[in-house]
Amino acid sequence: MDDPTPHEPMSQEPTPHEVVFARYEDVTAALADPALVPPPATPGPYGTAAWLRATVARFSAGGPHARRRALVLADLERLDPGELRVLAAGGYEPDLRLRVVRVLATALGLAGPEAVARDVKAVARAYFDPAPDDPEADAAVARLLPAMGDADPETAANRIGLLVQACEATATLVEHARRGAGAPDLAAVLREDPPVRTMRRFAARATVVGGVAVPAGAHVRLDLDAAREPGREPLAFGAEPRLCPGRSHALVIAEGILYGSSDPSDTSVPPAEEHLGRAELAALIPASVGHVLALADTWTAWDGRPVVNADGRTYTPHKVVRRVADHLLDHLAEVEARLAGEPAAADHWHASNVTTPADLAPFTAADLDEARSRLTRLGGIWAQRVAALSERQLDDSPGTGWSFRQIVCHLAGAAAYYADSVGPTAAKSPTATENHTTTEGPTTTNHPTTTEEQTR
C-alpha cells in the first residue's frame, strides 16, 4: 500500500509548491503518469531507516523500482493465501500491527517472528518520514537485516519494506472494519472508510494531468478520500502501473483476523441462576443439548461459510459441537475434582478462541450422528451427576469457583448460545434428513482459521 496516513485531514490547502488532485480520473491519471514518481528518499548510512527508505521499491522509480519490485513479488508469490488466513486467525495478539507482521514473518519462514514483528513496528514509525531521525528505528533496521535470511542487502531491505508496509496499512484496514456496525465487510470498508486516504508523488519532469500543468520539482498530493466514486474501483491499493502487489495478501490476512474479531472475554462474572428444584435442574443440560441437536439436524445443509454472530464471534456447525462437548467435559472434570477434594485441572482449552481447520469442514450426516451420540451421552452424565448432588452441594459447593448450580445454568445457557449463533440452515430434503450415515469423507477447503471471544 501507499502512504498509510488515514488520519491526515483531506481539506487542507495545497502549499505553494504542491499540486492537489481530488477527482477519480485525475488521481488515476497521476498514478499512471511516469513523470510523477514517489518522493525520492534521501540516502543514509547502511543499516539505518534512511538507508532502508533509499533501498526499497516503495520510494524508487525507473530501473531500480522494477528490480526491487521483482524482489517483493518473488516473496509474495511463495506465500499461500490459505496459510496466511490460518496464521492470521490463530492465537491472540491484541496489537494488530504485531499480529500482521508476525503472520507474514512466519509465512516467509523467518526465525523469531515475534522479535521481527516488534522491530518492524519500530521501523514503521520512521518509514514514511522523508528525513527519519529515530535511533530506535535505526537499531531495529540493523537487527532486522540479518534476520531476513538473505545476505544480499537489497533483497533483505525489500523484505523489510514488505513487512513494514503491511504493518500499518493492513492493521488500519482491520481497525476500520471493526468500527463499522454489523459483520465486517472489507469491500465496503475499502469503498467507504479506506485505510489509505492520501498518496504523494514528485514531478521528476513537467507534465500535465487533467488539464493541469505540473511543473518539474512540484510535490503532488492525491486526495483518495475526495476521489471516491460509487461503482469505481477503490484506490487504497493504488492503480496501475504501481498497483500494490500485496493487495490480495493484505485482504486474506485481514479476513483471518476479522473472523476472530473479538478478544478473549472476561468470564469472572457468575451466570444468572435458575431457581429450580433438583430434578428440574438435572433436566436443564439435557434440554439444552436437545435444542443444540434440533438445530444441528439442519446443519448438513450448511454452505461452508463461518457465521459471525451479533457479538462479532465466529461459529460453524463443527465448532458448535466441539465447544458444547468440550465445555460440558471441562466443567464435569471440575465438579468431580472439587467433590473429591482435589484442585481442578489447569485450563489449557483454546475454546472459542480458535476455529480449527476441522471446524470448517462440511457437516455431514455422519457428523450429525456422531454429535447426537456424543452430546446426548454427555447430557445424560450431567443429569445423573446433578440428580446425585444434595441441595447443599449445589449451592454451597466444595472447592473454589462458582456454585455447582451456577455451573449447570452456565453450561445450559452457553450451549444454546453456541448453537443459536449458527442457527438453522436451509431446509433439507427428506432424503438427506433420513440418511444419517455416509462413507464419503468431508472435502477440504481453504477457509480461514479464526480467533474470537471466548465463552466459557
C-alpha positions in Angstrom: 0.0 0.0 0.0 1.0 3.6 -0.4 1.3 6.2 2.4 -0.9 4.8 5.1 -1.9 8.1 6.7 -5.6 7.5 7.5 -6.0 10.5 9.8 -4.5 13.2 7.7 -7.0 15.9 7.0 -8.1 16.0 3.4 -9.4 19.6 3.2 -6.0 21.3 3.8 -5.0 23.8 1.2 -2.0 23.0 -1.0 1.4 24.5 -0.2 2.9 26.9 -2.8 4.9 24.0 -4.3 2.1 21.4 -4.1 -0.5 20.4 -6.6 -3.6 18.5 -5.4 -5.8 16.2 -7.4 -9.1 15.1 -6.0 -11.1 13.7 -8.9 -11.1 10.0 -9.6 -10.0 10.4 -13.2 -7.2 12.8 -12.3 -5.9 10.6 -9.4 -5.7 7.5 -11.6 -4.1 9.5 -14.4 -1.5 10.9 -12.0 -0.8 7.4 -10.7 -0.2 6.2 -14.3 2.0 9.2 -15.3 5.6 8.1 -15.5 6.7 11.7 -14.8 5.1 11.5 -11.3 7.2 9.3 -9.0 7.2 8.6 -5.3 9.0 11.3 -3.4 12.7 10.2 -3.6 14.3 9.1 -0.4 17.5 10.7 0.9 20.1 8.0 1.4 21.7 7.4 4.8 24.3 5.2 6.4 24.0 1.4 5.8 21.6 -0.2 8.2 19.6 2.9 9.1 16.0 3.8 8.4 17.1 6.4 5.9 19.2 3.7 4.1 16.2 1.4 4.1 14.0 4.0 2.5 16.5 4.6 -0.2 16.8 0.9 -1.0 13.2 -0.3 -1.2 10.9 -0.4 -4.2 8.3 1.9 -2.4 10.5 5.0 -2.8 12.2 4.1 -6.1 11.5 4.8 -9.8 12.6 3.5 -13.2 15.1 0.6 -13.3 15.7 0.4 -9.6 12.0 0.2 -8.9 11.5 -2.6 -11.4 14.3 -4.6 -10.0 13.2 -4.1 -6.4 9.6 -4.7 -7.1 10.6 -8.1 -8.6 12.2 -9.0 -5.3 9.0 -8.2 -3.4 6.9 -10.1 -6.0 9.2 -13.2 -5.5 8.5 -13.1 -1.8 4.8 -12.7 -2.3 4.5 -15.5 -4.8 5.7 -18.1 -2.3 3.0 -17.2 0.2 -0.1 -19.4 0.3 -3.3 -17.3 0.9 -4.9 -20.2 2.8 -1.9 -20.4 5.1 -2.0 -16.7 5.7 -5.6 -16.9 6.7 -4.9 -19.7 9.2 -1.9 -17.8 10.6 -3.8 -14.5 10.9 -6.7 -16.1 12.7 -4.6 -18.3 15.1 -3.6 -17.2 18.5 -4.4 -14.0 20.3 -2.4 -10.8 19.9 -4.1 -7.5 20.9 -1.7 -5.4 19.0 -2.8 -5.7 15.4 0.4 -4.4 13.9 2.5 -7.0 15.7 -0.1 -9.7 14.6 0.0 -8.7 10.9 3.8 -8.7 10.8 4.1 -12.0 12.8 1.8 -13.7 10.2 3.9 -12.6 7.3 7.2 -13.3 9.1 6.1 -16.8 9.9 4.8 -17.4 6.4 8.1 -16.2 5.0 10.0 -18.7 7.2 11.8 -16.0 9.2 13.3 -17.0 12.5 11.9 -15.3 15.6 8.7 -13.8 14.1 7.7 -12.2 17.4 11.0 -10.3 17.6 10.8 -9.4 13.9 7.3 -8.0 14.4 8.5 -5.8 17.3 11.4 -4.4 15.2 9.2 -3.9 12.2 6.7 -1.9 14.2 9.6 0.3 15.4 10.8 0.9 11.9 7.2 1.7 10.7 7.2 4.8 12.8 10.0 6.3 10.8 9.4 4.7 7.4 7.3 7.4 5.8 9.3 10.3 7.3 11.2 12.0 4.5 14.2 12.6 6.9 14.0 9.9 9.6 15.9 10.7 12.7 14.9 7.8 15.0 17.8 5.9 16.7 15.3 3.2 17.8 14.2 2.7 14.3 17.8 2.6 13.1 18.7 0.0 15.7 15.7 -2.1 14.6 16.7 -2.0 10.9 20.2 -3.1 11.9 18.7 -6.1 13.8 16.3 -6.9 11.0 18.8 -7.1 8.2 20.5 -10.4 9.4 17.1 -11.7 10.4 15.7 -11.6 6.8 17.5 -14.8 5.8 19.3 -13.3 2.8 22.9 -11.9 2.6 22.0 -9.6 -0.3 21.3 -6.2 1.3 18.8 -5.1 -1.4 16.8 -8.3 -1.0 16.8 -8.1 2.8 15.8 -4.4 2.6 12.9 -5.1 0.4 11.7 -7.9 2.6 11.8 -5.5 5.5 9.9 -3.0 3.3 7.2 -5.6 2.6 6.7 -6.2 6.3 6.8 -2.5 7.2 4.2 -1.5 4.6 1.9 -4.4 5.7 2.3 -3.5 9.4 0.4 -0.2 9.3 -1.9 -0.4 6.3 -3.3 -3.9 6.9 -3.8 -3.2 10.7 -5.6 0.0 9.8 -7.8 -1.8 7.4 -8.8 -4.2 10.2 -9.4 -1.3 12.6 -11.7 0.4 10.2 -13.6 -2.8 9.5 -14.1 -3.4 13.3 -15.6 0.1 13.9 -18.5 -0.5 11.5 -21.9 -1.8 12.5 -22.6 -5.5 11.9 -20.3 -8.1 10.5 -17.1 -6.7 9.0 -17.3 -6.1 5.2 -13.8 -5.4 3.8 -15.2 -4.4 0.4 -17.4 -1.8 2.0 -14.5 -0.5 4.1 -12.3 -0.1 1.0 -15.1 1.9 -0.6 -16.4 4.0 2.3 -13.7 4.1 5.0 -10.3 3.2 3.4 -7.2 2.8 5.4 -5.2 4.9 3.0 -6.6 8.4 2.3 -3.8 10.1 0.5 -0.8 9.4 -1.7 2.1 11.6 -2.7 4.1 12.0 -5.8 7.0 14.1 -7.0 7.2 15.6 -10.5 10.5 14.3 -11.9 9.8 16.3 -15.0 7.0 18.7 -16.1 3.7 17.0 -17.1 0.0 17.7 -17.5 -2.7 15.9 -15.5 -6.4 16.5 -16.2 -5.5 19.7 -18.0 -3.5 21.0 -15.0 0.2 21.8 -15.6 2.5 20.2 -13.1 5.9 21.8 -13.1 9.1 19.8 -12.6 10.0 19.6 -9.0 6.4 20.0 -7.8 5.0 17.9 -5.0 1.7 16.2 -5.8 -0.9 15.2 -3.3 -3.6 12.7 -4.4 -6.7 13.0 -2.3 -8.1 9.5 -2.4 -10.9 10.3 0.1 -12.3 13.1 -2.2 -11.8 11.0 -5.3 -14.0 8.1 -4.1 -16.9 7.4 -6.5 -19.6 4.8 -6.3 -19.1 1.9 -8.6 -15.4 2.7 -9.2 -12.5 0.6 -8.1 -11.3 1.8 -4.6 -7.8 3.4 -4.8 -6.5 2.4 -1.4 -4.2 -0.1 -3.1 -3.1 2.3 -5.8 -3.6 1.8 -9.5 -1.7 0.5 -12.5 1.2 0.5 -13.2 2.0 0.7 -9.4 -0.9 -1.3 -8.0 0.1 -2.7 -4.6 1.4 -6.2 -5.3 0.4 -7.3 -1.8 -3.3 -6.4 -2.2 -4.7 -10.0 -2.1 -2.3 -10.9 0.8 -3.4 -8.0 2.9 -7.1 -8.9 2.3 -6.7 -12.5 3.4 -4.8 -11.5 6.5 -7.5 -9.0 7.4 -10.1 -11.7 6.7 -8.4 -14.1 9.0 -8.2 -11.6 11.8 -11.7 -10.4 11.4 -13.2 -13.9 11.5 -11.9 -13.7 15.1 -12.7 -10.0 15.6 -13.3 -10.3 19.4 -10.8 -10.7 22.1 -11.0 -13.3 25.0 -13.8 -12.3 27.2 -13.9 -11.8 31.0 -15.6 -14.9 32.4 -15.3 -13.8 36.1 -18.9 -12.8 36.4 -21.1 -15.7 37.6 -24.1 -16.6 35.4 -27.6 -16.0 36.4 -29.1 -18.8 38.4 -32.2 -20.7 37.7 -34.3 -21.2 40.9 -35.3 -24.8 40.0 -35.7 -27.9 42.1 -33.0 -30.5 41.8 -34.9 -32.7 39.3 -35.6 -29.6 37.1 -32.0 -28.5 37.4 -30.9 -32.0 36.4 -33.0 -31.8 33.2 -31.6 -28.4 32.3 -28.5 -29.6 30.4 -30.2 -32.4 28.5 -32.9 -29.9 27.4 -30.2 -27.5 26.2 -28.5 -30.4 24.4 -31.8 -31.2 22.7 -32.0 -27.6 21.5 -28.5 -27.9 20.0 -29.3 -31.2 18.3 -32.6 -29.8 16.9 -30.6 -27.1 15.2 -27.8 -29.4 14.2 -30.3 -31.5 12.3 -30.4 -28.7 9.7 -26.6 -28.2 9.5 -26.0 -30.8 6.8 -27.3 -28.0 4.5 -24.6 -25.5 5.8 -23.0 -23.7 2.9 -19.5 -23.7 4.4 -19.3 -20.1 5.4 -18.5 -19.3 9.0 -21.2 -17.3 10.8 -20.4 -14.1 12.7 -23.0 -13.6 15.4 -24.3 -10.4 16.8 -21.4 -10.2 19.3 -18.9 -10.4 16.5 -17.9 -14.0 17.3 -17.5 -16.7 14.7 -19.0 -20.1 14.7 -19.5 -23.1 12.4 -21.5 -26.3 12.9 -18.4 -28.4 13.9 -17.2 -25.6 16.2 -20.5 -25.5 18.0 -20.5 -29.3 18.6 -16.8 -29.1 19.7 -17.5 -26.3 22.1 -20.6 -27.8 23.6 -18.9 -31.1 24.2 -15.6 -29.7 25.5 -17.4 -27.2 27.7 -19.5 -30.0 29.3 -16.5 -32.2 29.8 -14.4 -29.3 31.2 -16.8 -28.4 33.9 -17.7 -32.0 34.6 -14.0 -32.6 35.4 -14.0 -29.5 37.6 -17.1 -30.7 39.6 -15.6 -34.2 40.1 -12.3 -32.8 41.2 -13.9 -30.5 43.7 -16.1 -33.3 45.1 -13.0 -35.4 45.6 -11.3 -32.5 47.4 -8.7 -32.1 44.6 -7.8 -29.0 42.6 -9.4 -28.8 39.2 -7.1 -29.4 36.2 -5.4 -26.3 34.8 -7.4 -24.8 31.9 -5.5 -25.0 28.6 -8.5 -25.1 26.3 -8.4 -22.9 23.2 -12.2 -22.9 23.5 -13.9 -20.4 21.2 -10.6 -18.6 20.9 -9.8 -20.7 17.9 -11.6 -22.1 14.9 -9.6 -25.0 13.6 -9.5 -26.3 10.0 -11.6 -29.2 11.2 -14.2 -26.8 12.4 -14.5 -25.5 8.9 -15.1 -28.9 7.3 -18.5 -29.8 5.8 -21.0 -31.0 8.3 -22.2 -34.4 7.0 -25.0 -36.8 8.1 -22.4 -38.9 9.7 -21.1 -35.9 11.7 -24.7 -35.3 12.8 -25.0 -38.9 14.0 -21.7 -38.6 16.0 -22.9 -35.3 17.5 -26.1 -36.9 18.7 -24.3 -39.8 20.3 -21.7 -37.6 21.9 -23.8 -34.8 23.2 -26.7 -37.0 24.3 -24.4 -39.1 26.5 -22.7 -36.1 28.0 -26.1 -34.5 28.7 -27.2 -37.8 30.4 -24.0 -37.9 32.5 -24.7 -34.4 33.7 -28.3 -35.2 34.5 -27.2 -38.1 36.7 -24.5 -36.1 38.4 -26.8 -33.2 39.3 -29.5 -35.6 40.5 -27.0 -37.2 42.9 -26.0 -33.9 44.5 -27.6 -32.6 47.6 -29.2 -29.1 47.8 -26.3 -28.0 49.9 -23.7 -29.3 47.4 -25.5 -27.4 44.7 -25.4 -24.1 46.5 -22.6 -24.3 49.0 -20.3 -26.3 46.7 -16.9 -27.6 47.8 -13.7 -26.1 46.4 -13.1 -22.8 44.8 -15.3 -21.4 42.0 -18.9 -21.0 41.0 -21.5 -23.0 42.8 -22.5 -26.2 41.1 -25.9 -24.7 40.4 -24.3 -21.7 38.7 -22.1 -24.1 36.6 -25.2 -26.0 35.4 -27.0 -22.8 34.5 -23.9 -21.5 32.7 -23.5 -24.7 30.7 -27.1 -24.8 29.6 -27.0 -21.1 28.5 -23.7 -21.4 26.8 -24.7 -24.5 24.8 -27.8 -22.6 23.5 -25.7 -19.6 22.7 -23.2 -21.6 20.6 -26.0 -23.3 18.7 -28.1 -20.2 18.2 -25.0 -18.4 16.8 -25.2 -20.7 13.7 -29.0 -21.1 13.9 -31.0 -23.2 11.5 -29.7 -23.5 7.9 -31.8 -24.1 4.8 -34.3 -26.8 5.0 -33.0 -30.3 4.0 -34.6 -32.7 1.6 -36.4 -35.7 3.1 -33.7 -38.0 1.7 -30.9 -36.0 3.4 -32.8 -36.0 6.6 -33.4 -39.7 6.7 -29.9 -40.7 5.7 -27.7 -40.4 8.8 -24.7 -42.4 7.6 -22.2 -41.9 4.8 -18.8 -43.3 3.8 -17.9 -40.2 1.9 -15.2 -38.2 3.8 -15.6 -34.4 4.1 -13.9 -32.3 1.4 -11.3 -29.7 2.5 -11.4 -26.0 1.6 -9.2 -23.0 2.2 -11.2 -21.3 4.9 -9.6 -19.1 7.5 -8.8 -20.4 10.9 -10.1 -17.9 13.3 -9.9 -16.5 16.8 -12.6 -14.8 18.7 -14.2 -14.1 22.0 -14.1 -17.0 24.5 -17.4 -18.0 26.1 -16.8 -20.4 28.9 
